C-alpha cells in the first residue's frame, strides 16, 4: 500500500535458513549484525506514488552484491507495478545512498489478447547469473503462452556497466 510505506532495512540469510529468525543478519551501517534492532535504514528511497516518484519501487525489491560491478544493486518493478521495465540502482553499501534509477526495457512484457493487457512484475537482481558487463535479472511475465493461458518467471542478462564520475 503506497500510503503505508515505511523505513526499509537490509537483512541477509542463507536460503536454507530463511525461516530461522536467529540466522538472519542485519546491516547496521558499517557491518552485519545479528541484532535486528541495530539495522540501519535505507537511504534515498522515495515513497512510491504516482504523484511523488513514478520510478520508485511499488512493492518488494531486492538488494544484491554484484562482484563484477563492485557495487550493491537494487532491482524492482516501478509504479504502477505491472510494467515492461525494470529499475536498477547501485550503491557502495547495502543501504545506500542509491544512484538515480536506470530503466531497463524488457521485451515480451507488453502483450495482449484482445483488450486485455499482460505485463511483467516482481523484478529482481540475480547477480549470480551476471557476467562482466552484464547483469542478471528476473521477473514474472504474465503471458508466456496464450493456449493454455499461463505466465512464468523469466531470467535474462542485459548489458550494464557502472561508471564512477568525480
mmCIF file of the C-alpha atoms, coordinates in Angstrom:
data_MODEL
# 
_entry.id   MODEL 
# 
loop_
_atom_site.group_PDB 
_atom_site.id 
_atom_site.type_symbol 
_atom_site.label_atom_id 
_atom_site.label_alt_id 
_atom_site.label_comp_id 
_atom_site.label_asym_id 
_atom_site.label_entity_id 
_atom_site.label_seq_id 
_atom_site.pdbx_PDB_ins_code 
_atom_site.Cartn_x 
_atom_site.Cartn_y 
_atom_site.Cartn_z 
_atom_site.occupancy 
_atom_site.B_iso_or_equiv 
_atom_site.pdbx_formal_charge 
_atom_site.auth_seq_id 
_atom_site.auth_comp_id 
_atom_site.auth_asym_id 
_atom_site.auth_atom_id 
_atom_site.pdbx_PDB_model_num 
ATOM 1   C CA . UNK A 1 1   ? 0.000  0.000   0.000   1.00 0.00 ? 1   UNK A CA 1 
ATOM 2   C CA . UNK A 1 2   ? 1.696  3.180   -1.214  1.00 0.00 ? 2   UNK A CA 1 
ATOM 3   C CA . UNK A 1 3   ? 0.309  5.134   1.750   1.00 0.00 ? 3   UNK A CA 1 
ATOM 4   C CA . UNK A 1 4   ? 1.914  2.744   4.254   1.00 0.00 ? 4   UNK A CA 1 
ATOM 5   C CA . UNK A 1 5   ? 5.498  2.955   3.001   1.00 0.00 ? 5   UNK A CA 1 
ATOM 6   C CA . UNK A 1 6   ? 7.955  2.942   5.853   1.00 0.00 ? 6   UNK A CA 1 
ATOM 7   C CA . UNK A 1 7   ? 11.620 2.687   6.634   1.00 0.00 ? 7   UNK A CA 1 
ATOM 8   C CA . UNK A 1 8   ? 13.356 -0.250  4.936   1.00 0.00 ? 8   UNK A CA 1 
ATOM 9   C CA . UNK A 1 9   ? 16.314 -2.198  6.281   1.00 0.00 ? 9   UNK A CA 1 
ATOM 10  C CA . UNK A 1 10  ? 18.597 -4.821  4.716   1.00 0.00 ? 10  UNK A CA 1 
ATOM 11  C CA . UNK A 1 11  ? 18.936 -8.348  6.028   1.00 0.00 ? 11  UNK A CA 1 
ATOM 12  C CA . UNK A 1 12  ? 20.612 -11.460 4.713   1.00 0.00 ? 12  UNK A CA 1 
ATOM 13  C CA . UNK A 1 13  ? 20.316 -15.177 5.352   1.00 0.00 ? 13  UNK A CA 1 
ATOM 14  C CA . UNK A 1 14  ? 21.191 -18.445 3.626   1.00 0.00 ? 14  UNK A CA 1 
ATOM 15  C CA . UNK A 1 15  ? 18.205 -19.734 1.639   1.00 0.00 ? 15  UNK A CA 1 
ATOM 16  C CA . UNK A 1 16  ? 18.024 -22.910 3.742   1.00 0.00 ? 16  UNK A CA 1 
ATOM 17  C CA . UNK A 1 17  ? 17.674 -20.788 6.919   1.00 0.00 ? 17  UNK A CA 1 
ATOM 18  C CA . UNK A 1 18  ? 15.071 -18.263 5.730   1.00 0.00 ? 18  UNK A CA 1 
ATOM 19  C CA . UNK A 1 19  ? 12.542 -19.456 8.335   1.00 0.00 ? 19  UNK A CA 1 
ATOM 20  C CA . UNK A 1 20  ? 15.059 -19.292 11.207  1.00 0.00 ? 20  UNK A CA 1 
ATOM 21  C CA . UNK A 1 21  ? 14.930 -15.784 12.676  1.00 0.00 ? 21  UNK A CA 1 
ATOM 22  C CA . UNK A 1 22  ? 18.170 -16.311 14.595  1.00 0.00 ? 22  UNK A CA 1 
ATOM 23  C CA . UNK A 1 23  ? 20.094 -16.999 11.346  1.00 0.00 ? 23  UNK A CA 1 
ATOM 24  C CA . UNK A 1 24  ? 19.387 -13.568 9.875   1.00 0.00 ? 24  UNK A CA 1 
ATOM 25  C CA . UNK A 1 25  ? 21.997 -10.796 9.849   1.00 0.00 ? 25  UNK A CA 1 
ATOM 26  C CA . UNK A 1 26  ? 21.193 -7.087  9.512   1.00 0.00 ? 26  UNK A CA 1 
ATOM 27  C CA . UNK A 1 27  ? 23.308 -4.284  8.040   1.00 0.00 ? 27  UNK A CA 1 
ATOM 28  C CA . UNK A 1 28  ? 23.901 -1.742  10.834  1.00 0.00 ? 28  UNK A CA 1 
ATOM 29  C CA . UNK A 1 29  ? 25.589 0.918   8.709   1.00 0.00 ? 29  UNK A CA 1 
ATOM 30  C CA . UNK A 1 30  ? 29.115 -0.499  8.881   1.00 0.00 ? 30  UNK A CA 1 
ATOM 31  C CA . UNK A 1 31  ? 28.875 -4.284  9.277   1.00 0.00 ? 31  UNK A CA 1 
ATOM 32  C CA . UNK A 1 32  ? 26.469 -7.238  9.576   1.00 0.00 ? 32  UNK A CA 1 
ATOM 33  C CA . UNK A 1 33  ? 24.816 -7.745  12.970  1.00 0.00 ? 33  UNK A CA 1 
ATOM 34  C CA . UNK A 1 34  ? 22.540 -10.444 14.403  1.00 0.00 ? 34  UNK A CA 1 
ATOM 35  C CA . UNK A 1 35  ? 20.554 -7.760  16.264  1.00 0.00 ? 35  UNK A CA 1 
ATOM 36  C CA . UNK A 1 36  ? 17.559 -6.635  14.134  1.00 0.00 ? 36  UNK A CA 1 
ATOM 37  C CA . UNK A 1 37  ? 17.154 -3.548  16.342  1.00 0.00 ? 37  UNK A CA 1 
ATOM 38  C CA . UNK A 1 38  ? 20.584 -2.375  15.143  1.00 0.00 ? 38  UNK A CA 1 
ATOM 39  C CA . UNK A 1 39  ? 19.556 -2.406  11.458  1.00 0.00 ? 39  UNK A CA 1 
ATOM 40  C CA . UNK A 1 40  ? 20.236 0.844   9.588   1.00 0.00 ? 40  UNK A CA 1 
ATOM 41  C CA . UNK A 1 41  ? 17.521 2.424   7.452   1.00 0.00 ? 41  UNK A CA 1 
ATOM 42  C CA . UNK A 1 42  ? 17.798 2.605   3.675   1.00 0.00 ? 42  UNK A CA 1 
ATOM 43  C CA . UNK A 1 43  ? 18.889 5.998   2.325   1.00 0.00 ? 43  UNK A CA 1 
ATOM 44  C CA . UNK A 1 44  ? 17.257 7.877   -0.518  1.00 0.00 ? 44  UNK A CA 1 
ATOM 45  C CA . UNK A 1 45  ? 14.312 5.613   -1.348  1.00 0.00 ? 45  UNK A CA 1 
ATOM 46  C CA . UNK A 1 46  ? 11.347 7.838   -2.196  1.00 0.00 ? 46  UNK A CA 1 
ATOM 47  C CA . UNK A 1 47  ? 7.760  6.998   -1.364  1.00 0.00 ? 47  UNK A CA 1 
ATOM 48  C CA . UNK A 1 48  ? 6.172  5.069   -4.242  1.00 0.00 ? 48  UNK A CA 1 
ATOM 49  C CA . UNK A 1 49  ? 3.350  7.184   -5.562  1.00 0.00 ? 49  UNK A CA 1 
ATOM 50  C CA . UNK A 1 50  ? 2.499  8.473   -8.999  1.00 0.00 ? 50  UNK A CA 1 
ATOM 51  C CA . UNK A 1 51  ? 2.465  11.965  -7.501  1.00 0.00 ? 51  UNK A CA 1 
ATOM 52  C CA . UNK A 1 52  ? 5.919  11.708  -5.883  1.00 0.00 ? 52  UNK A CA 1 
ATOM 53  C CA . UNK A 1 53  ? 8.107  9.385   -7.962  1.00 0.00 ? 53  UNK A CA 1 
ATOM 54  C CA . UNK A 1 54  ? 6.932  7.085   -10.732 1.00 0.00 ? 54  UNK A CA 1 
ATOM 55  C CA . UNK A 1 55  ? 10.354 5.395   -10.681 1.00 0.00 ? 55  UNK A CA 1 
ATOM 56  C CA . UNK A 1 56  ? 10.162 4.314   -7.031  1.00 0.00 ? 56  UNK A CA 1 
ATOM 57  C CA . UNK A 1 57  ? 9.620  0.682   -6.028  1.00 0.00 ? 57  UNK A CA 1 
ATOM 58  C CA . UNK A 1 58  ? 5.918  -0.069  -5.924  1.00 0.00 ? 58  UNK A CA 1 
ATOM 59  C CA . UNK A 1 59  ? 6.333  -3.090  -3.649  1.00 0.00 ? 59  UNK A CA 1 
ATOM 60  C CA . UNK A 1 60  ? 9.107  -5.551  -2.888  1.00 0.00 ? 60  UNK A CA 1 
ATOM 61  C CA . UNK A 1 61  ? 12.620 -5.047  -4.186  1.00 0.00 ? 61  UNK A CA 1 
ATOM 62  C CA . UNK A 1 62  ? 15.875 -6.859  -3.649  1.00 0.00 ? 62  UNK A CA 1 
ATOM 63  C CA . UNK A 1 63  ? 19.410 -5.779  -2.893  1.00 0.00 ? 63  UNK A CA 1 
ATOM 64  C CA . UNK A 1 64  ? 22.284 -7.985  -4.039  1.00 0.00 ? 64  UNK A CA 1 
ATOM 65  C CA . UNK A 1 65  ? 26.075 -7.683  -4.138  1.00 0.00 ? 65  UNK A CA 1 
ATOM 66  C CA . UNK A 1 66  ? 27.428 -7.764  -7.695  1.00 0.00 ? 66  UNK A CA 1 
ATOM 67  C CA . UNK A 1 67  ? 31.156 -8.571  -7.680  1.00 0.00 ? 67  UNK A CA 1 
ATOM 68  C CA . UNK A 1 68  ? 31.546 -7.674  -11.366 1.00 0.00 ? 68  UNK A CA 1 
ATOM 69  C CA . UNK A 1 69  ? 30.208 -4.157  -10.681 1.00 0.00 ? 69  UNK A CA 1 
ATOM 70  C CA . UNK A 1 70  ? 31.843 -3.894  -7.231  1.00 0.00 ? 70  UNK A CA 1 
ATOM 71  C CA . UNK A 1 71  ? 28.507 -2.437  -6.041  1.00 0.00 ? 71  UNK A CA 1 
ATOM 72  C CA . UNK A 1 72  ? 25.263 -3.405  -4.393  1.00 0.00 ? 72  UNK A CA 1 
ATOM 73  C CA . UNK A 1 73  ? 22.403 -3.484  -6.875  1.00 0.00 ? 73  UNK A CA 1 
ATOM 74  C CA . UNK A 1 74  ? 18.748 -2.762  -6.144  1.00 0.00 ? 74  UNK A CA 1 
ATOM 75  C CA . UNK A 1 75  ? 16.250 -4.044  -8.723  1.00 0.00 ? 75  UNK A CA 1 
ATOM 76  C CA . UNK A 1 76  ? 12.481 -3.622  -8.768  1.00 0.00 ? 76  UNK A CA 1 
ATOM 77  C CA . UNK A 1 77  ? 9.339  -3.092  -10.802 1.00 0.00 ? 77  UNK A CA 1 
ATOM 78  C CA . UNK A 1 78  ? 8.381  0.616   -10.772 1.00 0.00 ? 78  UNK A CA 1 
ATOM 79  C CA . UNK A 1 79  ? 4.998  2.207   -10.283 1.00 0.00 ? 79  UNK A CA 1 
ATOM 80  C CA . UNK A 1 80  ? 2.303  1.015   -11.022 1.00 0.00 ? 80  UNK A CA 1 
ATOM 81  C CA . UNK A 1 81  ? 3.813  -2.478  -10.674 1.00 0.00 ? 81  UNK A CA 1 
ATOM 82  C CA . UNK A 1 82  ? 2.620  -4.139  -13.872 1.00 0.00 ? 82  UNK A CA 1 
ATOM 83  C CA . UNK A 1 83  ? 5.069  -2.783  -16.414 1.00 0.00 ? 83  UNK A CA 1 
ATOM 84  C CA . UNK A 1 84  ? 7.533  -3.519  -19.193 1.00 0.00 ? 84  UNK A CA 1 
ATOM 85  C CA . UNK A 1 85  ? 10.580 -2.181  -17.379 1.00 0.00 ? 85  UNK A CA 1 
ATOM 86  C CA . UNK A 1 86  ? 12.945 -2.979  -14.542 1.00 0.00 ? 86  UNK A CA 1 
ATOM 87  C CA . UNK A 1 87  ? 14.558 -0.221  -12.480 1.00 0.00 ? 87  UNK A CA 1 
ATOM 88  C CA . UNK A 1 88  ? 18.137 -0.587  -11.267 1.00 0.00 ? 88  UNK A CA 1 
ATOM 89  C CA . UNK A 1 89  ? 20.017 1.490   -8.710  1.00 0.00 ? 89  UNK A CA 1 
ATOM 90  C CA . UNK A 1 90  ? 23.550 0.963   -7.388  1.00 0.00 ? 90  UNK A CA 1 
ATOM 91  C CA . UNK A 1 91  ? 25.301 1.844   -4.132  1.00 0.00 ? 91  UNK A CA 1 
ATOM 92  C CA . UNK A 1 92  ? 28.550 1.183   -2.297  1.00 0.00 ? 92  UNK A CA 1 
ATOM 93  C CA . UNK A 1 93  ? 26.727 -0.089  0.812   1.00 0.00 ? 93  UNK A CA 1 
ATOM 94  C CA . UNK A 1 94  ? 23.581 -2.242  1.071   1.00 0.00 ? 94  UNK A CA 1 
ATOM 95  C CA . UNK A 1 95  ? 21.555 0.668   2.476   1.00 0.00 ? 95  UNK A CA 1 
ATOM 96  C CA . UNK A 1 96  ? 22.735 3.367   0.052   1.00 0.00 ? 96  UNK A CA 1 
ATOM 97  C CA . UNK A 1 97  ? 22.827 6.187   -0.717  1.00 0.00 ? 97  UNK A CA 1 
ATOM 98  C CA . UNK A 1 98  ? 21.452 4.908   -4.029  1.00 0.00 ? 98  UNK A CA 1 
ATOM 99  C CA . UNK A 1 99  ? 22.065 6.179   -7.520  1.00 0.00 ? 99  UNK A CA 1 
ATOM 100 C CA . UNK A 1 100 ? 19.256 7.565   -9.607  1.00 0.00 ? 100 UNK A CA 1 
ATOM 101 C CA . UNK A 1 101 ? 17.284 4.715   -11.202 1.00 0.00 ? 101 UNK A CA 1 
ATOM 102 C CA . UNK A 1 102 ? 18.170 3.355   -14.625 1.00 0.00 ? 102 UNK A CA 1 
ATOM 103 C CA . UNK A 1 103 ? 15.254 1.945   -16.624 1.00 0.00 ? 103 UNK A CA 1 
ATOM 104 C CA . UNK A 1 104 ? 15.791 -1.348  -18.453 1.00 0.00 ? 104 UNK A CA 1 
ATOM 105 C CA . UNK A 1 105 ? 13.111 -2.114  -21.076 1.00 0.00 ? 105 UNK A CA 1 
ATOM 106 C CA . UNK A 1 106 ? 12.157 -5.783  -21.027 1.00 0.00 ? 106 UNK A CA 1 
ATOM 107 C CA . UNK A 1 107 ? 10.951 -7.461  -24.215 1.00 0.00 ? 107 UNK A CA 1 
ATOM 108 C CA . UNK A 1 108 ? 7.824  -9.609  -24.083 1.00 0.00 ? 108 UNK A CA 1 
ATOM 109 C CA . UNK A 1 109 ? 6.307  -7.580  -21.261 1.00 0.00 ? 109 UNK A CA 1 
ATOM 110 C CA . UNK A 1 110 ? 3.580  -5.746  -23.175 1.00 0.00 ? 110 UNK A CA 1 
ATOM 111 C CA . UNK A 1 111 ? 1.394  -8.495  -24.575 1.00 0.00 ? 111 UNK A CA 1 
ATOM 112 C CA . UNK A 1 112 ? -2.340 -8.513  -25.092 1.00 0.00 ? 112 UNK A CA 1 
ATOM 113 C CA . UNK A 1 113 ? -5.135 -10.845 -26.014 1.00 0.00 ? 113 UNK A CA 1 
ATOM 114 C CA . UNK A 1 114 ? -7.964 -8.702  -27.315 1.00 0.00 ? 114 UNK A CA 1 
ATOM 115 C CA . UNK A 1 115 ? -8.474 -5.781  -24.920 1.00 0.00 ? 115 UNK A CA 1 
ATOM 116 C CA . UNK A 1 116 ? -6.673 -7.467  -22.009 1.00 0.00 ? 116 UNK A CA 1 
ATOM 117 C CA . UNK A 1 117 ? -3.073 -6.389  -21.408 1.00 0.00 ? 117 UNK A CA 1 
ATOM 118 C CA . UNK A 1 118 ? -0.441 -8.653  -19.847 1.00 0.00 ? 118 UNK A CA 1 
ATOM 119 C CA . UNK A 1 119 ? 2.714  -7.206  -18.343 1.00 0.00 ? 119 UNK A CA 1 
ATOM 120 C CA . UNK A 1 120 ? 5.624  -8.148  -16.088 1.00 0.00 ? 120 UNK A CA 1 
ATOM 121 C CA . UNK A 1 121 ? 6.200  -7.576  -12.366 1.00 0.00 ? 121 UNK A CA 1 
ATOM 122 C CA . UNK A 1 122 ? 8.273  -8.777  -9.384  1.00 0.00 ? 122 UNK A CA 1 
ATOM 123 C CA . UNK A 1 123 ? 11.594 -7.773  -10.941 1.00 0.00 ? 123 UNK A CA 1 
ATOM 124 C CA . UNK A 1 124 ? 14.764 -8.647  -9.074  1.00 0.00 ? 124 UNK A CA 1 
ATOM 125 C CA . UNK A 1 125 ? 18.547 -8.728  -9.491  1.00 0.00 ? 125 UNK A CA 1 
ATOM 126 C CA . UNK A 1 126 ? 20.110 -12.169 -9.832  1.00 0.00 ? 126 UNK A CA 1 
ATOM 127 C CA . UNK A 1 127 ? 23.776 -11.230 -9.750  1.00 0.00 ? 127 UNK A CA 1 
ATOM 128 C CA . UNK A 1 128 ? 24.948 -14.854 -9.756  1.00 0.00 ? 128 UNK A CA 1 
ATOM 129 C CA . UNK A 1 129 ? 23.679 -15.033 -13.344 1.00 0.00 ? 129 UNK A CA 1 
ATOM 130 C CA . UNK A 1 130 ? 25.613 -11.943 -14.414 1.00 0.00 ? 130 UNK A CA 1 
ATOM 131 C CA . UNK A 1 131 ? 28.865 -11.762 -16.327 1.00 0.00 ? 131 UNK A CA 1 
ATOM 132 C CA . UNK A 1 132 ? 31.325 -8.859  -16.692 1.00 0.00 ? 132 UNK A CA 1 
ATOM 133 C CA . UNK A 1 133 ? 29.401 -6.106  -18.477 1.00 0.00 ? 133 UNK A CA 1 
ATOM 134 C CA . UNK A 1 134 ? 26.020 -7.825  -17.989 1.00 0.00 ? 134 UNK A CA 1 
ATOM 135 C CA . UNK A 1 135 ? 23.663 -8.072  -15.030 1.00 0.00 ? 135 UNK A CA 1 
ATOM 136 C CA . UNK A 1 136 ? 21.338 -10.988 -14.327 1.00 0.00 ? 136 UNK A CA 1 
ATOM 137 C CA . UNK A 1 137 ? 17.674 -10.052 -13.883 1.00 0.00 ? 137 UNK A CA 1 
ATOM 138 C CA . UNK A 1 138 ? 14.474 -11.950 -13.243 1.00 0.00 ? 138 UNK A CA 1 
ATOM 139 C CA . UNK A 1 139 ? 10.796 -11.044 -13.432 1.00 0.00 ? 139 UNK A CA 1 
ATOM 140 C CA . UNK A 1 140 ? 7.390  -12.627 -13.660 1.00 0.00 ? 140 UNK A CA 1 
ATOM 141 C CA . UNK A 1 141 ? 5.828  -12.413 -17.150 1.00 0.00 ? 141 UNK A CA 1 
ATOM 142 C CA . UNK A 1 142 ? 2.023  -12.691 -17.008 1.00 0.00 ? 142 UNK A CA 1 
ATOM 143 C CA . UNK A 1 143 ? 1.790  -14.130 -20.530 1.00 0.00 ? 143 UNK A CA 1 
ATOM 144 C CA . UNK A 1 144 ? 4.238  -16.641 -21.974 1.00 0.00 ? 144 UNK A CA 1 
ATOM 145 C CA . UNK A 1 145 ? 1.592  -18.855 -23.591 1.00 0.00 ? 145 UNK A CA 1 
ATOM 146 C CA . UNK A 1 146 ? -1.885 -17.976 -24.862 1.00 0.00 ? 146 UNK A CA 1 
ATOM 147 C CA . UNK A 1 147 ? -3.029 -21.602 -25.204 1.00 0.00 ? 147 UNK A CA 1 
ATOM 148 C CA . UNK A 1 148 ? -3.099 -22.536 -22.429 1.00 0.00 ? 148 UNK A CA 1 
ATOM 149 C CA . UNK A 1 149 ? -3.044 -19.074 -20.864 1.00 0.00 ? 149 UNK A CA 1 
ATOM 150 C CA . UNK A 1 150 ? -0.113 -19.003 -18.431 1.00 0.00 ? 150 UNK A CA 1 
ATOM 151 C CA . UNK A 1 151 ? 2.716  -16.890 -17.098 1.00 0.00 ? 151 UNK A CA 1 
ATOM 152 C CA . UNK A 1 152 ? 6.215  -17.733 -15.936 1.00 0.00 ? 152 UNK A CA 1 
ATOM 153 C CA . UNK A 1 153 ? 9.200  -16.368 -14.055 1.00 0.00 ? 153 UNK A CA 1 
ATOM 154 C CA . UNK A 1 154 ? 11.926 -15.474 -16.568 1.00 0.00 ? 154 UNK A CA 1 
ATOM 155 C CA . UNK A 1 155 ? 15.657 -14.835 -16.215 1.00 0.00 ? 155 UNK A CA 1 
ATOM 156 C CA . UNK A 1 156 ? 17.833 -12.822 -18.567 1.00 0.00 ? 156 UNK A CA 1 
ATOM 157 C CA . UNK A 1 157 ? 21.092 -10.901 -18.795 1.00 0.00 ? 157 UNK A CA 1 
ATOM 158 C CA . UNK A 1 158 ? 21.301 -7.316  -20.013 1.00 0.00 ? 158 UNK A CA 1 
ATOM 159 C CA . UNK A 1 159 ? 24.296 -5.051  -20.626 1.00 0.00 ? 159 UNK A CA 1 
ATOM 160 C CA . UNK A 1 160 ? 25.007 -2.946  -17.541 1.00 0.00 ? 160 UNK A CA 1 
ATOM 161 C CA . UNK A 1 161 ? 28.149 -1.035  -16.556 1.00 0.00 ? 161 UNK A CA 1 
ATOM 162 C CA . UNK A 1 162 ? 28.710 1.392   -13.695 1.00 0.00 ? 162 UNK A CA 1 
ATOM 163 C CA . UNK A 1 163 ? 30.805 4.473   -14.366 1.00 0.00 ? 163 UNK A CA 1 
ATOM 164 C CA . UNK A 1 164 ? 32.030 6.496   -11.414 1.00 0.00 ? 164 UNK A CA 1 
ATOM 165 C CA . UNK A 1 165 ? 32.474 10.188  -12.128 1.00 0.00 ? 165 UNK A CA 1 
ATOM 166 C CA . UNK A 1 166 ? 34.217 12.623  -9.863  1.00 0.00 ? 166 UNK A CA 1 
# 
